[in-house]
Amino acid sequence: MPRLCPPSLISIWTFRWLIVRIMLGAGLIKIRGDRCWTDLTCMDYHYETQPVPNPMSYYLHHSPWWIHRFETFSNHFIELVVPFFTFMGRRMCLVNGVLQILFRPVALIISGNLSFLNWLTIVPSLACFDDAALAFLFRRSGGARQTLLKIQSEETAGHGPPATKGVLIRRVLNVSLGLLIACLSVPVVMNLLSSRQLMNTSFDPLRIVNTYGAFGSITKERTEVVFQGTMSVNHTGEGVIWEEYEFLCKPGALDRRPCLISPYHYRLDWLMWFAALQTYEQSEWVIHIAGRLLANDSTILSLMAHNPFQDREKPRWIRGEHFRYKFTRPGSISAAQGKWWIRKRIGPYFPPVNLDGLRNYFQSRNWPLPDTD
């Protein structure tokens, strides 16, 4: 049986350096970005205004102010202080790994549908644990445990793997990887030290070593784009009835409970959050969706929870309405009525459109016309 070689320390430290960059990038962009991170008030808004809240978001939003202050301070500690534990010996590195792994599900995944973005961050944190720390995962009499003990005993006795050609090639590749990561990390470190820090940026064409950052600023109000359709021939006439579409998870109907989907990710719901922060001219794809809804396109409707024109004629007009949403207060009349949200109309997001009116719009952008068959 060939002798098994332990993983290279360079490979392990590559993953550790990744989690350090992720956390420091996120922490530094916060204290440089939004004042609420320095006065510890960001959690007063985050749970209500994050992309796709879940049921826990409602209750966390209404938790006492001192809990919000503690949450924000803890976030700073995890992202700005704990990463340096990586370089302070084995025990502190283990503490870093434990805290980073707990921080993701407890502070982020449970509190909102931040999905695979945070689950993936757990992966490099596993490099903070060595064989001894993970030995409890394997049965004492199991083959993996025995192989591990054999490798450890040989290393303790000073018996390394024989210097075969394969081992030498592996060492050269590991050293080359380490030098490459070190060189590509220079602009990343400079960016972290810069007062004009960039967020989620690559500095090399292959995007091997990047800089990260999340929630540098917190939106203070939640706005939503609601698609509405009507079968009326004239959208300006009296008695026009506008019926609302529902997305799979994002806020819409006031009495609809926020959903729990993590680690799954509804991309359209997520993108609609960004669209509501912009105009439809900045997010033209919203008009593309309107055109597909006018054709009762099954592809786009599969990304929605409710189609008011199911098994009916196609809508003649579609419009986008802009609303400001807020969580109801526990004990309020709205909450007693089973409502999770209250909303106030801001105005039109885009005006009523029909297929004839969108024809030139689609053609000017080389978009395929919706299939009306």
N, C-alpha and C positions, 0 to 999 in steps of 0.2 A: 504494500500500500504506500503510495507516495506521501512524503511528509507535507502536511499542510502548513502554509506560511501565514502568519498573522497579517492583518491589514496594515498597510503602510501608515506611519504616523502622519505623513504628509497628506494622505487622503483624509484621515480623521480631522486634522487641523484645517483642511479646506472646508469641511462642513461646519466646524466650529467658527471659522472666520465668516462663513455665510450668515449664521444666526446672529453674530455680533453686528454685522453690517445691517441686517434687517431691523434689529431692535434699536441700534443707535440712530439709524436713518429715520425711523419713525419717531423716536423721542426728540431728536434735535429739530426736525421739521415742525414739531408741535410748538415748542417753546419759542421758535423763531417766527411762527406763522400767525397764530390767533391769540389774542390777549386772554381769552377765557382759559387757556392752558396755564397761564402764569397766575391768574387770580383764582384758579381752581373751580371755575364755574361751568366748564364744558359739559359735564355730565348732567347739568340742568336741562340741556337741549338734546344731547346725543341720542338718547333712547327714542325720543319722539321723531327726530328728523333723519335718522339713519336710513339707508336705502330701502330695506325691507324689514320692518319691525316684526317681532314675534310676540306671543302672549306675555312672556316675561318682560318684554320691553315696556308694556303698559304699567306693570306694577313697579318696576325699577324707576320709571320716570316719576312716579308719585312717591318715591321713598324720601325720607327726611333730607334736608339740605346737608346735614353733616355727613351723611353717608356718601352723597355726591362729592363732597370735598375729599373724603378719604379715598374714594375710587380714583379721582384724578391724581391725587398725590401718589397712590400706589402705582398707577400707570407710569408716572415719571420714574419711580424707583425701579420698576421692572425694566423699563426701556433705556434708562440713562445710567444706572448704577450696576444692576445685576450683570449685564454683559461683560463687565470687567472681571467678574469672578472667574471667567474662563481662563484667565492668565494667572490665577492666584493659587495654583496647586490642585491636586486631585479632588479633595473634599469640596472646595469652593466651586470647582467646575461641576461637580455633581449637584450642588445646590442650585447652580445656574440652570442646569438641565431640568431639574424638578420644577423650579419656579416658572420657567418658560413654558413647559408643557401644561402646568396647571393654569397659567395665565390665559392660554388660548381658549380652552373650553369653558372655564369659569367666568372670565371677564368679558369674553367676546362672543363665543359661539352660543352660549346659553342666553346671553342678553340680546342677541339679534341674529338674523339670518346672514351672517357674513361668510357662510358656506366654505367651499374648499380653499378659499384664499387663506384662511387661518389654519385649517387642517394641514395644509401643505407645510406651513411654517413649523409644525411640530417635528417634521422629518429631520431637518438638520440638528435639532436639539438633541436627538438620540445619540449624536456623536459625543455628547458630554459624558456618557456612561461607558465605563470600561467593562471588561469581562467579569471582574469580580462583582461589580454592582448588578449585573444582569444574570448572574449565575442562578439565582432563585427561580428563574423562568424555566429551567431545565431539570428533569428528574435526575437524582443522584446516580442512578444506575443506567441512565440513558447514554447513548453513543456520543451525542453532542457534548455532554458534560465530561465524559471521559477523555474525549479528544482535546477539550479545552484544558483539562488538568494536565494532560501530557505536554501540550505546548508550553504551559506555564512552568512546569517542572524543568523542561529542557532549557528554557530561557533563564531560569534561576541558576541552573548549573553552568550557564555560559555556553551551551551548545546551540549555536544558531544554525540556520539552514545551510547545507553545503553550497559552496560558491560555484554552482553550476552556471552554464550559459544562460539558462532561463532566468535564474535568480539575478544575475548581473544585469540582464536586459530590463528586468522589472525595476531594479534600483535606479538605473539610468532614467527610465521613464518617470518614476516617482520624483526624482530630483528635478527633471525637466518641468514636470507639472508644477512643482513648488516654485521654481524660478518664474515660470509664466504667470502664476497667480500673483506672486509678489510684484512683478512689473506692472501687471494690469490693475493692481490695487492702488497704485500711486495716485491716479486722478480721483479714485473713489474716496481715498482718505482726504485729499485736498478739498473735495466737495463737502465732506462731512465737517471739515474745519472752517469752511467758508460761511460768511454771514449771508451769502446769496445762494444757499444750498438748493440744489435741484432735486426734485422728487422723482423716483422711479425712472432713472435715466441710465443709458448705456454709454460707455466711453470707448468701446472697441467695436469694430464691425461685426464680430462674431457673438457679441453680447455674452461673453463668458463671465466677466466680473462686473456687476452692476451696483447701482446705489438705489436704495429703497426709501420709502416713507409713506405714511398713510395718515389721513385725518389731520393734515396740517392746519386746516381750518374746519370749523363746525358750522353747519347751516343753522340759523336760529329759528327759521320757520319752515314748515313742511308745506310744499305746494305739489299738486298733482294735476296731471292732464287726464281728463275723462273724455273718452270717445262717446259720442251720442249720434244716433241715427234716426231718421224719420222716413216714412213712406209717403208723406205728403208731396204733392206735385210742386207746390210753391212753399218754400221754407219760410217765407215772410208772412204768409197768410195767418189769419186768426185760427185758433184752435189747433195749431201744429203740435203734435205730440212727439217729444224727443225721448227716445229710450236709450238707456245706458248699457254699454258693454262692460264686462268685468274681466280683469286680468286674473291670472292664476293665484297671485299672492299679494300683490301690492294693494294698498288701501284703495277702496272704491266705495261700496255700499257701507253706510254708517254703522249698520248693525252686524257687519261681517267681522268675525273674530280674526285677529291677525294669525297667520298660519306659521307653522314650524316646518321648515324644509331642509335645514342644514343637516348634512353637508352638501345636499343637492343645490343646484343653482339655476334659477329661472332667468336666463339672460335678458329676455325682453322686459320683464318686470324691472330688472336692475337698470337697464338702459333708460326706461321711462322716468326713473328718478332723476337722471341727468338731464333728460329732455325738459323736465318741468323747471329746471334751473336756468334754461336758455329760452330762446325764441324758436319758433318753427323754422325760421330762415336759417338758424344755426344748426338745426337738427332736421334736415329735409327728409330724412327717412321716415319721419312721422307722417308726412303727406303720402309717402309710398304706402304706408300701412292703411291710411284712409282709403286710398284707391282700391286696395285689396279687399277691404271691408265692404266697399260698394259692390264688389263682384261676389260677395259671400265666398271668398277664397278659403278653401278648406285648410290650406297650409297655415295661414295666419290665424284662422279661427281655432286651430288645434293648440295654439299658444294662449288661448283665453279660456276663462272659466265659464263665461255666460255670453251667449249670443242672443240678443232679444228678438232676432229675426229667424231663429231656428225653425225650419219647416214652414217658412213663410216666404213671401216675395222678397226680393232684394231691397235694401233701403235705397231711396232715391237721393238722399243727401246725408252726408256725414260732417260733423263739426267737432272741434276740440274745445272743451271748456276748461278754464283754469280755476282751480279751487285752492284755498288755504285750509289745511287740515290740522286739527288739534285733538289730542286725546281728551275724552270726557273725564270729568273729575269723579272719583268714587263717591257715591252718595248723592250725586246730582240727579236732577230729574231725567236728563238724557241717559245717564248710566242706568237708572231704574227702568228705563224703557228698553234696555238691552243694547244700547248704542255704545260702541267702542270709540267712535269718532264724532266730532262735530266739524262742520265745514262752512266756509263762507266763500261765495263766488268772487273771484278777482276780476274776471272778464273773459272775453273770448281768447283762446290760445291760437286757433286758426279759424277762419270763417267757414260757413257751410260750403261744401264742394260736392259736385257730382261728376260722373264719369266724362260727360262731354266737356265740362270745364277743365278737367285734369288732362285731357288728351295732349294739348300742346305742352303742358308742364312736364309730362312724362317723356314726350318725344325730345324736348330740349335737353334732357338729362340722359338720354339713351336708355331709359328704363323700359322694359317690356310692358305693354298695355295689359291691364288685368283681363283675364279670361272671363267673358260675360256669358259663356254658354252654360 
